Amino acid sequence: MNTRTPLIASALLAASLFSGAAHAVLPSYTFTDLGALDGATNSYATGINASGQVVGYSYTPGNNVINRAFITGPNGIGMTDLGTLGGPESYATGINDSGQVVGTSYTTGGATHHTFITGPNGVGMTDLGTLGGTNSAATGINASGQVVGISYTTGGGTYSPAFITGPNGAGMTDLGSLGWPGSYASGINASGQVVGYSMTTSNQAHAFITGPNGGGMIDLGTLGGTNSQATGINASGQVVGFSDTTNEPDRAFITGANGVGMTDLGTSVGTGSRAYGINASGQVVGIIFGTNNYPNLAFITSPNGVGMTDLNSLASLAEGDYFTQAMGVNDQGQIIARSYLGHAYLLTPVPEPETWVMLLAGLGLVVAAARRRKLAKV
């Protein structure tokens, strides 16, 4: 008798018990203050990869506010200045699992800014140019190094289409629009599906998704209002972003796989909400806008966008500070967020004690089943 298959099935059952327990209640979080470059006062995290490397930009010391792109080591440890393309400032906006970073930097002279890509772990900065105009900026990168963003086409004109590149930033292709000139790409997944927003023939901004490798642009519509924007996408094509409604301000949304359907995530408290990031399980992070009685608050959901929880109820900063917005979440559930006092943070989930109890119980079932089968053979 082959006992391997039943044992695997039992192990999968134990794993499912663990998964179910983890999804039932959101965990608490530990947090790491990412600080700022050379002791400056402010930093902003914009991207995170599977190992917890974080990118963004930070003030630098001095009387003039100068921002520089940064990368950290795994789990947010250490902050390294990525430099520039010759100008005074740079901004990092995305990172993939090998540590390739994208963003935008001012070039020599400081009059124009161009998209850049780095090698693994942020090493080196390469100018990717533009679609023929003066300026461009990257917003996202996938595992193969395909980069998305926005670029002028000629001169300093107002027509700024979204673009996608080939692997490792090679070549820059105009993604077009939904009918009216102008589009903006904000995220890309492993298959090259791109999301963002584009002007329609009615001169409204609508969220869009493309097919693999940026092929085709599909209007995702709105939550009943006139405008929407997509900000993030996961491997299955679930899209997040925000949309106005019939008579209300922006509301965060999530879609099903490949952008099908748009569900209002609500606001919890406050006047509106925006979603900025999503991971493989469909956990969504973003911001809840406050009112006179409530400040702006960072939020996270359970998988598939279920529920909206104030991140401050799961991790408490020192008195006088709190998390105002969450910008990204990786597949391990680590979150990048910004606080009221201006620092970027990395938050890491802490397994609940009952989760470990259920996991051990499941593993106990596996061991017991193996012993019974072994005795039955004797």
Secondary structure, 3 states (H helix, E strand, C coil): CCCHHHHHHHHHHHHHHHHHHHHHCCCEEEEEEEECHHHCCCEEEEEECCCCCEEEEEECCCCCCCEEEEEECHHHCCEEECCCEEEEEEEEEEECCCCCEEEEEEECCCCCEEEEECCHHHCCCEEEECCCECCEEEEEECCCCCEEEEECCCECCCCCCEEEECHHHCCEEECCCEEEEEEEEEEECCCCCEEEEEEECCCCEEEEEECHHHCCEEEEECCCCCCEEEEEECCCCCEEEEECCCCCCCEEEEECHHHCCEEEEECCCCCEEEEEEECCCCCEEEEEECCCCCCCEEEECCHHHCCCEEHHHCCCCCCCCCEEEEEEECCCCCEEEEECCCCEEEEEEECCHHHHHHHHHHHHHHHHHHHHHHHHHC
